[in-house]
Amino acid sequence: MGIPELDEQHKHVFERFAFVKEAMAKGGGWNDMHSALAILIKDLEFCSAVEEALMRIHDYPGRERHKKEHVDLLQSLHAMEKAALTTGLTEEMIGTAFAAAMKHHLTQDRRHAGYLPQVRGQAREIQRT
């Protein structure tokens, strides 16, 4: 996104996804899977809250759609967390959630990142006058 703090948060989120996939590939038990998902969810909630605060501060026009995608992704991860405790996770579930997160990052997050320089440019113009 070009914002070091957010870039680092996104990196952590995708590292957590990789950890969940790795735990699944190694045949991790329900406790390993649940724990890995709980950490991923916590990191994604924090990252989403920071992004949503920036969108609110900068009056980002795509805020509601962006926020809805955060909600949808978190709901799917919570469903997976529950499945880890009951019916079990599948690689398909993990793959679907990862694909949704990647699509969100490549579309919504990049749109938001593209909007921020416009806002910064407007702020510089105001400061000059």
LUMPA-600028 format. One record per residue: residue number from 1; residue in one letter; x negated, y negated, z negated of N, C-alpha, C in turn. Coordinates in nm, 2 decimals. Layout:
// residues N
+-----+------+--------+---------+--------+---------+----------+--------+--------+---------+--------+
: seq : type : n.east : n.north :   n.up : ca.east : ca.north :  ca.up : c.east : c.north :   c.up :
+-----+------+--------+---------+--------+---------+----------+--------+--------+---------+--------+
: NUM :    A :      X :       Y :      Z :       X :        Y :      Z :      X :       Y :      Z :
...
+-----+------+--------+---------+--------+---------+----------+--------+--------+---------+--------+
END
This chain:
// residues 129
+-----+------+--------+---------+--------+---------+----------+--------+--------+---------+--------+
: seq : type : n.east : n.north :   n.up : ca.east : ca.north :  ca.up : c.east : c.north :   c.up :
+-----+------+--------+---------+--------+---------+----------+--------+--------+---------+--------+
:   1 :    M :  -0.08 :    0.12 :   0.00 :    0.00 :     0.00 :   0.00 :  -0.09 :   -0.13 :   0.00 :
:   2 :    G :  -0.21 :   -0.11 :  -0.04 :   -0.30 :    -0.23 :  -0.04 :  -0.30 :   -0.29 :  -0.18 :
:   3 :    I :  -0.23 :   -0.24 :  -0.27 :   -0.23 :    -0.29 :  -0.41 :  -0.30 :   -0.18 :  -0.49 :
:   4 :    P :  -0.42 :   -0.20 :  -0.54 :   -0.50 :    -0.09 :  -0.60 :  -0.43 :   -0.01 :  -0.71 :
:   5 :    E :  -0.36 :   -0.08 :  -0.79 :   -0.29 :    -0.01 :  -0.90 :  -0.18 :    0.08 :  -0.84 :
:   6 :    L :  -0.10 :    0.04 :  -0.75 :    0.00 :     0.12 :  -0.69 :  -0.07 :    0.24 :  -0.60 :
:   7 :    D :  -0.17 :    0.20 :  -0.53 :   -0.24 :     0.31 :  -0.46 :  -0.29 :    0.42 :  -0.55 :
:   8 :    E :  -0.34 :    0.38 :  -0.67 :   -0.39 :     0.48 :  -0.76 :  -0.27 :    0.56 :  -0.82 :
:   9 :    Q :  -0.16 :    0.50 :  -0.85 :   -0.04 :     0.57 :  -0.89 :   0.00 :    0.67 :  -0.79 :
:  10 :    H :   0.01 :    0.63 :  -0.66 :    0.05 :     0.72 :  -0.56 :  -0.04 :    0.84 :  -0.55 :
:  11 :    K :  -0.17 :    0.81 :  -0.56 :   -0.27 :     0.92 :  -0.56 :  -0.24 :    1.02 :  -0.67 :
:  12 :    H :  -0.22 :    0.97 :  -0.79 :   -0.19 :     1.06 :  -0.90 :  -0.06 :    1.14 :  -0.88 :
:  13 :    V :   0.04 :    1.08 :  -0.82 :    0.17 :     1.15 :  -0.80 :   0.14 :    1.26 :  -0.70 :
:  14 :    F :   0.07 :    1.24 :  -0.59 :    0.04 :     1.34 :  -0.50 :  -0.06 :    1.45 :  -0.55 :
:  15 :    E :  -0.14 :    1.41 :  -0.64 :   -0.23 :     1.51 :  -0.71 :  -0.14 :    1.60 :  -0.80 :
:  16 :    R :  -0.04 :    1.54 :  -0.86 :    0.05 :     1.62 :  -0.94 :   0.13 :    1.72 :  -0.86 :
:  17 :    F :   0.17 :    1.67 :  -0.74 :    0.24 :     1.76 :  -0.65 :   0.15 :    1.88 :  -0.61 :
:  18 :    A :   0.02 :    1.85 :  -0.58 :   -0.07 :     1.95 :  -0.55 :  -0.09 :    2.05 :  -0.67 :
:  19 :    F :  -0.09 :    2.00 :  -0.79 :   -0.10 :     2.08 :  -0.91 :   0.02 :    2.18 :  -0.92 :
:  20 :    V :   0.14 :    2.13 :  -0.89 :    0.26 :     2.21 :  -0.90 :   0.25 :    2.32 :  -0.79 :
:  21 :    K :   0.21 :    2.28 :  -0.67 :    0.19 :     2.38 :  -0.56 :   0.09 :    2.49 :  -0.60 :
:  22 :    E :  -0.02 :    2.44 :  -0.66 :   -0.13 :     2.53 :  -0.70 :  -0.08 :    2.63 :  -0.80 :
:  23 :    A :  -0.01 :    2.58 :  -0.90 :    0.05 :     2.66 :  -1.01 :   0.14 :    2.77 :  -0.95 :
:  24 :    M :   0.22 :    2.73 :  -0.85 :    0.31 :     2.82 :  -0.79 :   0.23 :    2.93 :  -0.71 :
:  25 :    A :   0.13 :    2.89 :  -0.64 :    0.05 :     2.98 :  -0.56 :  -0.02 :    3.08 :  -0.65 :
:  26 :    K :  -0.06 :    3.04 :  -0.77 :   -0.13 :     3.13 :  -0.86 :  -0.04 :    3.22 :  -0.94 :
:  27 :    G :   0.09 :    3.20 :  -0.91 :    0.19 :     3.28 :  -0.99 :   0.22 :    3.24 :  -1.13 :
:  28 :    G :   0.21 :    3.11 :  -1.15 :    0.23 :     3.05 :  -1.28 :   0.36 :    3.08 :  -1.34 :
:  29 :    G :   0.37 :    3.11 :  -1.47 :    0.49 :     3.14 :  -1.53 :   0.58 :    3.02 :  -1.55 :
:  30 :    W :   0.70 :    3.04 :  -1.60 :    0.80 :     2.93 :  -1.61 :   0.74 :    2.82 :  -1.70 :
:  31 :    N :   0.66 :    2.85 :  -1.80 :    0.61 :     2.74 :  -1.88 :   0.50 :    2.66 :  -1.81 :
:  32 :    D :   0.42 :    2.72 :  -1.73 :    0.33 :     2.64 :  -1.65 :   0.40 :    2.55 :  -1.55 :
:  33 :    M :   0.50 :    2.61 :  -1.48 :    0.57 :     2.53 :  -1.38 :   0.65 :    2.42 :  -1.44 :
:  34 :    H :   0.71 :    2.45 :  -1.55 :    0.79 :     2.34 :  -1.62 :   0.70 :    2.23 :  -1.67 :
:  35 :    S :   0.59 :    2.27 :  -1.73 :    0.49 :     2.17 :  -1.77 :   0.44 :    2.08 :  -1.66 :
:  36 :    A :   0.40 :    2.14 :  -1.55 :    0.35 :     2.07 :  -1.43 :   0.45 :    1.98 :  -1.38 :
:  37 :    L :   0.58 :    2.02 :  -1.37 :    0.69 :     1.94 :  -1.32 :   0.71 :    1.82 :  -1.41 :
:  38 :    A :   0.71 :    1.85 :  -1.55 :    0.74 :     1.74 :  -1.64 :   0.63 :    1.63 :  -1.63 :
:  39 :    I :   0.51 :    1.66 :  -1.61 :    0.40 :     1.56 :  -1.59 :   0.43 :    1.49 :  -1.46 :
:  40 :    L :   0.46 :    1.56 :  -1.35 :    0.49 :     1.49 :  -1.22 :   0.60 :    1.40 :  -1.23 :
:  41 :    I :   0.71 :    1.44 :  -1.30 :    0.83 :     1.35 :  -1.32 :   0.79 :    1.23 :  -1.40 :
:  42 :    K :   0.71 :    1.24 :  -1.50 :    0.67 :     1.13 :  -1.58 :   0.59 :    1.03 :  -1.50 :
:  43 :    D :   0.50 :    1.08 :  -1.42 :    0.42 :     0.99 :  -1.34 :   0.50 :    0.92 :  -1.23 :
:  44 :    L :   0.59 :    1.00 :  -1.17 :    0.68 :     0.94 :  -1.07 :   0.77 :    0.83 :  -1.12 :
:  45 :    E :   0.82 :    0.86 :  -1.24 :    0.91 :     0.76 :  -1.31 :   0.84 :    0.63 :  -1.33 :
:  46 :    F :   0.71 :    0.64 :  -1.38 :    0.63 :     0.52 :  -1.40 :   0.60 :    0.45 :  -1.27 :
:  47 :    C :   0.56 :    0.52 :  -1.17 :    0.53 :     0.46 :  -1.04 :   0.65 :    0.39 :  -0.98 :
:  48 :    S :   0.77 :    0.46 :  -0.99 :    0.89 :     0.40 :  -0.94 :   0.93 :    0.27 :  -1.02 :
:  49 :    A :   0.91 :    0.27 :  -1.15 :    0.95 :     0.16 :  -1.23 :   0.86 :    0.04 :  -1.19 :
:  50 :    V :   0.73 :    0.06 :  -1.17 :    0.64 :    -0.05 :  -1.13 :   0.69 :   -0.10 :  -0.99 :
:  51 :    E :   0.71 :   -0.01 :  -0.89 :    0.75 :    -0.06 :  -0.76 :   0.88 :   -0.14 :  -0.77 :
:  52 :    E :   0.98 :   -0.09 :  -0.84 :    1.11 :    -0.15 :  -0.85 :   1.10 :   -0.29 :  -0.92 :
:  53 :    A :   1.01 :   -0.30 :  -1.01 :    0.98 :    -0.43 :  -1.08 :   0.93 :   -0.53 :  -0.97 :
:  54 :    L :   0.83 :   -0.49 :  -0.89 :    0.78 :    -0.57 :  -0.79 :   0.88 :   -0.61 :  -0.69 :
:  55 :    M :   0.97 :   -0.52 :  -0.65 :    1.07 :    -0.55 :  -0.55 :   1.17 :   -0.65 :  -0.61 :
:  56 :    R :   1.20 :   -0.64 :  -0.74 :    1.29 :    -0.73 :  -0.80 :   1.23 :   -0.87 :  -0.81 :
:  57 :    I :   1.10 :   -0.88 :  -0.85 :    1.03 :    -1.01 :  -0.86 :   1.02 :   -1.08 :  -0.73 :
:  58 :    H :   1.00 :   -1.00 :  -0.62 :    0.98 :    -1.06 :  -0.49 :   1.11 :   -1.06 :  -0.41 :
:  59 :    D :   1.22 :   -1.02 :  -0.47 :    1.35 :    -1.02 :  -0.40 :   1.34 :   -0.95 :  -0.27 :
:  60 :    Y :   1.28 :   -0.83 :  -0.27 :    1.27 :    -0.74 :  -0.16 :   1.40 :   -0.70 :  -0.10 :
:  61 :    P :   1.43 :   -0.73 :   0.03 :    1.56 :    -0.70 :   0.08 :   1.60 :   -0.55 :   0.09 :
:  62 :    G :   1.50 :   -0.46 :   0.09 :    1.53 :    -0.32 :   0.10 :   1.53 :   -0.25 :  -0.03 :
:  63 :    R :   1.54 :   -0.33 :  -0.14 :    1.52 :    -0.28 :  -0.27 :   1.62 :   -0.17 :  -0.31 :
:  64 :    E :   1.75 :   -0.19 :  -0.28 :    1.85 :    -0.09 :  -0.32 :   1.83 :    0.05 :  -0.25 :
:  65 :    R :   1.80 :    0.05 :  -0.12 :    1.77 :     0.17 :  -0.05 :   1.65 :    0.24 :  -0.10 :
:  66 :    H :   1.54 :    0.16 :  -0.13 :    1.42 :     0.21 :  -0.18 :   1.44 :    0.28 :  -0.32 :
:  67 :    K :   1.52 :    0.21 :  -0.40 :    1.55 :     0.26 :  -0.54 :   1.63 :    0.38 :  -0.53 :
:  68 :    K :   1.72 :    0.39 :  -0.44 :    1.80 :     0.51 :  -0.42 :   1.72 :    0.63 :  -0.39 :
:  69 :    E :   1.62 :    0.61 :  -0.30 :    1.53 :     0.72 :  -0.27 :   1.45 :    0.77 :  -0.39 :
:  70 :    H :   1.41 :    0.67 :  -0.48 :    1.34 :     0.71 :  -0.60 :   1.44 :    0.80 :  -0.69 :
:  71 :    V :   1.56 :    0.75 :  -0.70 :    1.66 :     0.83 :  -0.78 :   1.68 :    0.96 :  -0.72 :
:  72 :    D :   1.70 :    0.97 :  -0.59 :    1.72 :     1.10 :  -0.53 :   1.60 :    1.20 :  -0.55 :
:  73 :    L :   1.48 :    1.15 :  -0.53 :    1.37 :     1.23 :  -0.55 :   1.35 :    1.28 :  -0.69 :
:  74 :    L :   1.38 :    1.19 :  -0.79 :    1.37 :     1.23 :  -0.93 :   1.48 :    1.33 :  -0.97 :
:  75 :    Q :   1.60 :    1.31 :  -0.91 :    1.70 :     1.41 :  -0.93 :   1.66 :    1.55 :  -0.88 :
:  76 :    S :   1.60 :    1.55 :  -0.77 :    1.56 :     1.68 :  -0.71 :   1.45 :    1.74 :  -0.80 :
:  77 :    L :   1.36 :    1.66 :  -0.85 :    1.25 :     1.71 :  -0.94 :   1.31 :    1.76 :  -1.07 :
:  78 :    H :   1.41 :    1.69 :  -1.13 :    1.48 :     1.73 :  -1.25 :   1.55 :    1.87 :  -1.23 :
:  79 :    A :   1.61 :    1.89 :  -1.11 :    1.67 :     2.01 :  -1.08 :   1.57 :    2.12 :  -1.07 :
:  80 :    M :   1.45 :    2.09 :  -1.02 :    1.34 :     2.19 :  -1.01 :   1.29 :    2.22 :  -1.15 :
:  81 :    E :   1.29 :    2.12 :  -1.23 :    1.24 :     2.14 :  -1.37 :   1.34 :    2.24 :  -1.44 :
:  82 :    K :   1.47 :    2.22 :  -1.42 :    1.57 :     2.31 :  -1.48 :   1.56 :    2.45 :  -1.42 :
:  83 :    A :   1.53 :    2.46 :  -1.29 :    1.52 :     2.59 :  -1.22 :   1.40 :    2.66 :  -1.28 :
:  84 :    A :   1.29 :    2.59 :  -1.31 :    1.17 :     2.65 :  -1.37 :   1.21 :    2.73 :  -1.50 :
:  85 :    L :   1.31 :    2.68 :  -1.57 :    1.35 :     2.74 :  -1.70 :   1.45 :    2.85 :  -1.68 :
:  86 :    T :   1.52 :    2.85 :  -1.57 :    1.64 :     2.94 :  -1.55 :   1.62 :    3.04 :  -1.43 :
:  87 :    T :   1.65 :    2.99 :  -1.31 :    1.65 :     3.08 :  -1.20 :   1.51 :    3.10 :  -1.13 :
:  88 :    G :   1.42 :    3.01 :  -1.16 :    1.28 :     3.01 :  -1.10 :   1.27 :    2.92 :  -0.98 :
:  89 :    L :   1.15 :    2.87 :  -0.96 :    1.12 :     2.79 :  -0.85 :   1.09 :    2.87 :  -0.73 :
:  90 :    T :   1.11 :    2.80 :  -0.61 :    1.06 :     2.87 :  -0.49 :   0.97 :    2.77 :  -0.42 :
:  91 :    E :   0.88 :    2.83 :  -0.33 :    0.79 :     2.74 :  -0.26 :   0.87 :    2.64 :  -0.17 :
:  92 :    E :   0.99 :    2.69 :  -0.12 :    1.07 :     2.60 :  -0.04 :   1.12 :    2.48 :  -0.12 :
:  93 :    M :   1.15 :    2.50 :  -0.24 :    1.19 :     2.38 :  -0.33 :   1.08 :    2.28 :  -0.34 :
:  94 :    I :   0.96 :    2.33 :  -0.37 :    0.85 :     2.25 :  -0.39 :   0.81 :    2.18 :  -0.26 :
:  95 :    G :   0.81 :    2.25 :  -0.15 :    0.78 :     2.20 :  -0.02 :   0.88 :    2.09 :   0.02 :
:  96 :    T :   1.01 :    2.11 :   0.00 :    1.11 :     2.01 :   0.03 :   1.09 :    1.88 :  -0.05 :
:  97 :    A :   1.06 :    1.89 :  -0.18 :    1.04 :     1.77 :  -0.26 :   0.91 :    1.70 :  -0.22 :
:  98 :    F :   0.81 :    1.78 :  -0.19 :    0.68 :     1.72 :  -0.14 :   0.71 :    1.64 :  -0.01 :
:  99 :    A :   0.78 :    1.70 :   0.08 :    0.81 :     1.64 :   0.21 :   0.89 :    1.51 :   0.19 :
: 100 :    A :   0.99 :    1.51 :   0.10 :    1.07 :     1.39 :   0.07 :   0.98 :    1.28 :   0.01 :
: 101 :    A :   0.89 :    1.32 :  -0.08 :    0.80 :     1.22 :  -0.14 :   0.70 :    1.16 :  -0.03 :
: 102 :    M :   0.65 :    1.24 :   0.05 :    0.56 :     1.20 :   0.16 :   0.64 :    1.11 :   0.26 :
: 103 :    K :   0.76 :    1.15 :   0.30 :    0.84 :     1.06 :   0.39 :   0.86 :    0.93 :   0.33 :
: 104 :    H :   0.90 :    0.93 :   0.20 :    0.93 :     0.80 :   0.13 :   0.80 :    0.71 :   0.13 :
: 105 :    H :   0.69 :    0.77 :   0.10 :    0.56 :     0.70 :   0.09 :   0.53 :    0.64 :   0.23 :
: 106 :    L :   0.55 :    0.72 :   0.34 :    0.51 :     0.67 :   0.47 :   0.61 :    0.58 :   0.53 :
: 107 :    T :   0.73 :    0.57 :   0.48 :    0.83 :     0.48 :   0.53 :   0.86 :    0.37 :   0.44 :
: 108 :    Q :   0.93 :    0.40 :   0.33 :    0.98 :     0.30 :   0.24 :   0.87 :    0.22 :   0.17 :
: 109 :    D :   0.77 :    0.29 :   0.12 :    0.66 :     0.23 :   0.05 :   0.58 :    0.14 :   0.15 :
: 110 :    R :   0.56 :    0.19 :   0.27 :    0.49 :     0.10 :   0.37 :   0.57 :   -0.02 :   0.41 :
: 111 :    R :   0.70 :   -0.01 :   0.42 :    0.78 :    -0.12 :   0.45 :   0.76 :   -0.23 :   0.34 :
: 112 :    H :   0.77 :   -0.18 :   0.21 :    0.76 :    -0.27 :   0.10 :   0.62 :   -0.33 :   0.10 :
: 113 :    A :   0.52 :   -0.25 :   0.13 :    0.38 :    -0.31 :   0.14 :   0.37 :   -0.41 :   0.25 :
: 114 :    G :   0.44 :   -0.39 :   0.36 :    0.43 :    -0.49 :   0.46 :   0.50 :   -0.62 :   0.43 :
: 115 :    Y :   0.60 :   -0.61 :   0.34 :    0.67 :    -0.73 :   0.30 :   0.59 :   -0.82 :   0.20 :
: 116 :    L :   0.51 :   -0.76 :   0.12 :    0.43 :    -0.83 :   0.02 :   0.34 :   -0.94 :   0.07 :
: 117 :    P :   0.27 :   -0.91 :   0.18 :    0.18 :    -1.02 :   0.23 :   0.26 :   -1.14 :   0.28 :
: 118 :    Q :   0.38 :   -1.12 :   0.33 :    0.47 :    -1.23 :   0.37 :   0.50 :   -1.31 :   0.25 :
: 119 :    V :   0.53 :   -1.25 :   0.13 :    0.57 :    -1.32 :   0.01 :   0.44 :   -1.39 :  -0.04 :
: 120 :    R :   0.33 :   -1.33 :  -0.03 :    0.20 :    -1.40 :  -0.08 :   0.17 :   -1.52 :   0.01 :
: 121 :    G :   0.20 :   -1.51 :   0.14 :    0.17 :    -1.62 :   0.23 :   0.27 :   -1.73 :   0.20 :
: 122 :    Q :   0.39 :   -1.71 :   0.17 :    0.48 :    -1.81 :   0.13 :   0.44 :   -1.88 :   0.00 :
: 123 :    A :   0.39 :   -1.80 :  -0.09 :    0.34 :    -1.86 :  -0.22 :   0.22 :   -1.95 :  -0.20 :
: 124 :    R :   0.13 :   -1.91 :  -0.11 :    0.02 :    -2.00 :  -0.08 :   0.06 :   -2.13 :  -0.01 :
: 125 :    E :   0.16 :   -2.12 :   0.07 :    0.21 :    -2.24 :   0.14 :   0.27 :   -2.34 :   0.04 :
: 126 :    I :   0.34 :   -2.28 :  -0.06 :    0.41 :    -2.36 :  -0.16 :   0.30 :   -2.43 :  -0.25 :
: 127 :    Q :   0.19 :   -2.36 :  -0.28 :    0.08 :    -2.41 :  -0.36 :   0.01 :   -2.52 :  -0.29 :
: 128 :    R :   0.00 :   -2.52 :  -0.16 :   -0.07 :    -2.62 :  -0.08 :   0.01 :   -2.75 :  -0.07 :
: 129 :    T :   0.14 :   -2.74 :  -0.08 :    0.22 :    -2.86 :  -0.07 :   0.23 :   -2.94 :  -0.20 :
+-----+------+--------+---------+--------+---------+----------+--------+--------+---------+--------+
END
